[in-house]
Every structure is written in C-alpha cells, then in structure tokens.
Amino acid sequence: MEVIIRPTREDASWLVARIIERAVRSNPHIVLGLATGRTMERLYAMLAQLHKDEGLDFSLCQTFNLDEYVDLPPTDKNSYRFYMNQHLFSKVNIDFRNTYLPNGMAPDLEDECERYEARIQACGGIDLQLLGIGRSGHIGFNEPLSALQSRTRKKALTPLTIRENSTQFDNPLRMPKRAITMGVGTILECKRSVVLVTGKSKAAVLAKAVEGPITSMVTASALQLYPRCTVVVDQDAATELEGTEYYHWIFENEPEWEAYR
C-alpha cells in the first residue's frame, strides 16, 4: 500500500482521474470497478471532461459497480444505477451494455449474487478497482464484521450507514435497509485498487484503515493485503495519519509519480 497526500480535495480527485485516464489509454479493453458516493462525483465530472476535451475513450471498457440497494428499481433517483448513469455513463462514450451493477430487484438475490461473481470472472476479473471508505470503515457495503474472504452477497446495513445515506432521500424512511455488495474477498482479487478519501470527517477511519491492524471491524483495513493499492487523500483526511512525512516523500521522489507532479 502507498498513501499519497495532495493539498486539496480537487488535487486528490484530479490525481485519481489521471490514474484512471492512464489506465484506460494503456488498455482500452480495461475492466473497471466503480464506486458511488459524494466523494466520487467530482472525480466522475473530471473523467467526463477528459472525454470531452482530450478524447478519453471508454467505448471498449467494461465496468462493475461495488454495490446496489435492494428493492430500489434502476429508475429510482437514489439507486446506484441512476447515480452512475447521471454522473458518468451518460457523459462519456461507454456502451451501456458493458456497465454492470447488481440487480437489487432480482426475485432471487442469492442467485443474482452468484451470477454477478460469475460475470466478473467471465470478463477476466477487474483490472482497476476504484474505492472510497465509508464512515464505519467499510468498502462497498462490507459493514463491520464482514468476513475478509466474503464474496458478493446481500448485506444488512448498519444504523450509521442508514442514517448517513438516508439524508439523500426525499423521504428518509424510504432508505433501504439492505444492499447487494461485492465481498471483501471479491474486491481483493482485483489487479489494482485506487482509493480516494477526502475531508476531515474521514480522518479517523482512514488512519485505522491504512495504519491500524487488519480487522473485520474496519473492512477497509483489508486493503493492506493488496499487492498494489494506492490511497489518495487530501490534507484534511490526512490529519490523523502518523506517517505523513513519508507519504509526502513518496509522491515527491518516487519515479512512478513524476508524470503526475
């Protein structure tokens, strides 16, 4: 794992956008794992701008999202399918048939989870997985005590997640209590991961995830097991990290990052 600290949320988002851009240009058939949430909205706007201004081509890409609410149709404005269509898919030249999310309306959710896993494998696995970290330390909807070898499955959401996410609903009582999520084990099989974390509200959980012990209570801590994981954060999110001097040194001195400076 390597941690990169950038001065602002804008700088952090731009670095992740450029990492994804380089990956797409080097492999037009890339399989991307995608995330949702407010942290990602600026990033997706940047990718859309790169498509518009610099011809970033998504036409041959395939995408798999981490999760989707149970019992929300894709046309619901709070579904993650609606989110992805609104913030990215409709603004680039991706083939919608190559964009996959779990079907939270499936009559047999266990069968849907198995089919989602099989579809990922049929595409050769995920080349680059984009992640955020939730306030409870979760990746995807892998809430505390999720097994670190778990696969795609339905998952009950914690009261904290429900409280936080319900603010995005016109009627908070409509907030689903369950979701389908890629498992921690599924995520760890991706070839590379890039994690974007911004804001002081994420500082404590970020420190636990990258510098604390690996534990199912903070499923993002499993990212320490990744052979290649880059965590990009802004200065606000980095306030509780102990290794900030070293993390700044990495970006300024490692040849890999020279093209991004």
C-alpha positions as CSV (number, residue, x, y, z in Angstrom):
1,M,0.0,0.0,0.0
2,E,1.1,3.5,-0.7
3,V,-0.5,6.7,0.6
4,I,-0.4,9.9,-1.5
5,I,-1.4,13.2,0.2
6,R,-2.5,16.1,-2.0
7,P,-3.2,19.6,-0.7
8,T,-6.9,19.8,-1.6
9,R,-9.9,17.6,-2.5
10,E,-9.6,19.0,-6.0
11,D,-6.0,17.9,-6.3
12,A,-6.7,14.5,-4.9
13,S,-9.6,13.9,-7.3
14,W,-7.6,15.1,-10.2
15,L,-4.7,12.7,-9.4
16,V,-7.2,9.8,-9.3
17,A,-8.7,10.9,-12.6
18,R,-5.3,10.9,-14.2
19,I,-4.5,7.5,-12.8
20,I,-7.7,6.1,-14.4
21,E,-7.1,8.0,-17.6
22,R,-3.7,6.5,-18.0
23,A,-5.0,3.0,-17.3
24,V,-7.8,3.4,-19.9
25,R,-5.5,4.8,-22.5
26,S,-2.9,1.9,-22.0
27,N,-5.7,-0.7,-22.1
28,P,-8.8,0.3,-24.0
29,H,-10.5,-3.0,-23.0
30,I,-9.9,-2.4,-19.3
31,V,-12.4,-3.7,-16.8
32,L,-13.0,-1.0,-14.2
33,G,-14.5,-1.5,-10.8
34,L,-16.5,1.6,-9.8
35,A,-17.8,3.2,-6.6
36,T,-20.5,5.7,-5.8
37,G,-21.0,8.4,-3.2
38,R,-20.4,12.2,-2.9
39,T,-16.6,11.7,-2.9
40,M,-16.8,10.3,-6.4
41,E,-19.0,13.0,-8.0
42,R,-16.2,15.4,-8.7
43,L,-13.9,12.6,-9.9
44,Y,-16.6,11.5,-12.4
45,A,-17.1,15.0,-13.6
46,M,-13.3,15.2,-14.3
47,L,-13.4,11.9,-16.3
48,A,-16.3,13.3,-18.3
49,Q,-14.3,16.4,-19.0
50,L,-11.3,14.4,-20.1
51,H,-13.5,12.5,-22.5
52,K,-14.9,15.8,-23.9
53,D,-11.7,17.8,-24.1
54,E,-9.0,15.2,-24.6
55,G,-10.8,12.3,-26.2
56,L,-10.6,9.8,-23.4
57,D,-12.3,6.8,-25.0
58,F,-14.5,4.5,-22.9
59,S,-16.1,2.7,-25.8
60,L,-14.4,-0.7,-25.2
61,C,-14.3,-0.6,-21.4
62,Q,-16.4,-2.7,-19.1
63,T,-17.4,-1.6,-15.6
64,F,-18.7,-3.3,-12.5
65,N,-20.0,-1.4,-9.6
66,L,-19.4,-2.4,-6.0
67,D,-23.0,-2.4,-4.8
68,E,-26.7,-1.6,-5.2
69,Y,-29.6,-1.1,-2.8
70,V,-32.1,-3.9,-2.5
71,D,-35.7,-3.1,-3.6
72,L,-34.8,0.1,-5.5
73,P,-35.5,0.0,-9.2
74,P,-32.8,1.3,-11.5
75,T,-35.1,4.2,-12.5
76,D,-35.2,5.4,-8.8
77,K,-33.0,8.5,-8.5
78,N,-31.5,7.1,-5.3
79,S,-30.4,3.8,-7.0
80,Y,-26.7,3.5,-7.8
81,R,-27.6,2.6,-11.4
82,F,-29.3,6.0,-11.7
83,Y,-26.3,7.6,-10.0
84,M,-23.8,6.1,-12.4
85,N,-25.9,7.0,-15.5
86,Q,-26.3,10.6,-14.3
87,H,-22.7,11.2,-13.2
88,L,-20.6,9.2,-15.7
89,F,-22.2,6.8,-18.2
90,S,-24.4,9.4,-19.9
91,K,-21.4,11.8,-20.2
92,V,-18.9,9.5,-21.9
93,N,-19.0,7.1,-24.9
94,I,-19.3,3.9,-22.9
95,D,-21.6,1.1,-24.2
96,F,-24.3,0.8,-21.5
97,R,-24.5,-2.9,-22.2
98,N,-21.0,-3.2,-20.8
99,T,-21.9,-1.4,-17.5
100,Y,-22.9,-3.8,-14.7
101,L,-24.4,-3.3,-11.3
102,P,-26.0,-5.9,-9.1
103,N,-29.8,-6.1,-9.6
104,G,-31.4,-5.2,-6.3
105,M,-34.8,-6.1,-7.7
106,A,-33.9,-9.7,-8.6
107,P,-36.5,-12.2,-7.3
108,D,-33.7,-14.4,-6.1
109,L,-31.0,-12.3,-4.5
110,E,-28.6,-15.2,-3.8
111,D,-28.8,-16.3,-7.4
112,E,-28.1,-12.7,-8.5
113,C,-25.0,-12.5,-6.3
114,E,-23.7,-15.7,-7.8
115,R,-24.4,-14.5,-11.3
116,Y,-22.6,-11.2,-10.6
117,E,-19.5,-13.0,-9.4
118,A,-19.6,-15.3,-12.4
119,R,-19.9,-12.2,-14.8
120,I,-16.8,-10.6,-13.2
121,Q,-14.9,-13.8,-13.7
122,A,-16.1,-14.2,-17.3
123,C,-14.6,-10.8,-18.1
124,G,-11.3,-11.8,-16.7
125,G,-11.6,-10.1,-13.4
126,I,-11.4,-6.4,-12.5
127,D,-8.2,-4.6,-13.7
128,L,-8.6,-1.4,-11.7
129,Q,-10.9,-1.0,-8.7
130,L,-11.9,2.5,-7.6
131,L,-12.9,2.6,-3.9
132,G,-13.9,5.0,-1.2
133,I,-14.1,4.4,2.5
134,G,-17.3,4.7,4.5
135,R,-17.6,6.4,7.9
136,S,-17.8,3.0,9.6
137,G,-14.7,1.9,7.7
138,H,-16.5,-0.1,5.1
139,I,-15.6,-0.7,1.4
140,G,-18.6,-1.3,-0.7
141,F,-21.3,-2.2,1.8
142,N,-19.0,-4.6,3.7
143,E,-20.1,-3.3,7.1
144,P,-18.2,-4.1,10.3
145,L,-17.7,-7.9,10.9
146,S,-17.8,-8.7,7.2
147,A,-15.6,-11.7,6.6
148,L,-12.4,-10.7,4.8
149,Q,-12.9,-13.6,2.3
150,S,-16.5,-12.8,1.7
151,R,-18.0,-12.8,-1.8
152,T,-20.8,-10.8,-3.5
153,R,-23.8,-11.1,-1.2
154,K,-26.8,-9.3,0.3
155,K,-25.9,-7.4,3.4
156,A,-27.8,-5.7,6.2
157,L,-26.8,-2.0,6.6
158,T,-25.7,-0.6,9.9
159,P,-27.7,2.1,11.6
160,L,-24.8,4.5,11.0
161,T,-24.9,3.8,7.2
162,I,-28.7,4.1,7.2
163,R,-28.6,7.5,9.0
164,E,-25.9,8.9,6.7
165,N,-27.3,7.7,3.4
166,S,-31.0,8.4,4.3
167,T,-30.2,12.2,4.0
168,Q,-30.0,11.7,0.2
169,F,-33.6,10.5,0.1
170,D,-36.6,13.0,-0.1
171,N,-38.3,10.7,2.4
172,P,-35.5,9.3,4.7
173,L,-37.9,6.4,5.7
174,R,-37.5,5.1,2.1
175,M,-33.8,4.4,2.7
176,P,-33.3,0.6,2.1
177,K,-32.0,-1.5,5.0
178,R,-30.2,-4.0,2.7
179,A,-27.9,-3.9,-0.3
180,I,-26.0,-6.3,-2.6
181,T,-22.3,-5.7,-2.3
182,M,-19.1,-7.2,-3.7
183,G,-17.4,-9.1,-0.9
184,V,-14.1,-8.1,0.6
185,G,-12.6,-11.2,-1.0
186,T,-14.1,-10.2,-4.4
187,I,-12.5,-6.8,-4.1
188,L,-9.1,-8.2,-3.0
189,E,-9.0,-10.2,-6.3
190,C,-8.8,-7.0,-8.4
191,K,-5.4,-6.5,-10.0
192,R,-5.0,-2.9,-8.7
193,S,-7.0,-0.6,-6.5
194,V,-7.1,3.2,-6.1
195,V,-8.8,4.6,-3.1
196,L,-10.0,8.2,-2.9
197,V,-10.6,9.7,0.6
198,T,-11.3,13.4,1.3
199,G,-12.5,15.5,4.2
200,K,-11.8,15.7,7.9
201,S,-14.8,13.5,8.7
202,K,-12.9,10.6,7.2
203,A,-9.6,11.3,9.0
204,A,-10.1,8.9,11.9
205,V,-11.3,5.9,9.9
206,L,-8.6,6.5,7.2
207,A,-5.9,6.2,9.9
208,K,-7.5,3.0,11.2
209,A,-7.7,1.6,7.6
210,V,-4.1,2.2,6.5
211,E,-2.1,2.3,9.7
212,G,-4.1,0.2,12.1
213,P,-4.5,-3.6,12.4
214,I,-6.2,-5.6,9.7
215,T,-9.6,-6.3,11.2
216,S,-13.2,-7.2,10.1
217,M,-14.4,-4.3,12.2
218,V,-12.8,-2.0,9.7
219,T,-13.1,-3.8,6.4
220,A,-11.1,-1.1,4.5
221,S,-8.1,-2.3,6.6
222,A,-8.1,-5.4,4.3
223,L,-6.6,-3.1,1.6
224,Q,-3.3,-3.6,3.4
225,L,-3.3,-7.1,1.8
226,Y,-3.4,-5.7,-1.7
227,P,-0.3,-6.3,-3.8
228,R,-0.9,-2.9,-5.4
229,C,-3.1,-0.4,-3.6
230,T,-2.8,3.4,-3.9
231,V,-4.6,5.6,-1.4
232,V,-5.0,9.2,-2.5
233,V,-6.2,11.6,0.2
234,D,-6.4,15.3,0.7
235,Q,-4.7,17.2,3.6
236,D,-7.9,17.3,5.6
237,A,-8.3,13.5,5.5
238,A,-4.7,13.0,6.4
239,T,-4.7,14.9,9.7
240,E,-4.7,11.7,11.9
241,L,-2.1,9.8,9.9
242,E,1.2,9.2,11.6
243,G,3.4,8.7,8.5
244,T,2.6,11.9,6.7
245,E,6.2,12.9,6.2
246,Y,7.0,9.6,4.4
247,Y,3.7,9.8,2.4
248,H,4.7,13.2,1.1
249,W,8.2,11.9,0.3
250,I,6.7,9.1,-1.9
251,F,4.9,11.5,-4.2
252,E,7.8,13.9,-4.5
253,N,10.6,11.3,-5.0
254,E,9.2,8.0,-6.5
255,P,9.8,7.9,-10.3
256,E,6.3,6.4,-10.8
257,W,4.7,9.7,-9.8
258,E,6.9,12.0,-11.8
259,A,4.4,12.2,-14.7
260,Y,1.7,13.3,-12.2
261,R,3.6,16.1,-10.5
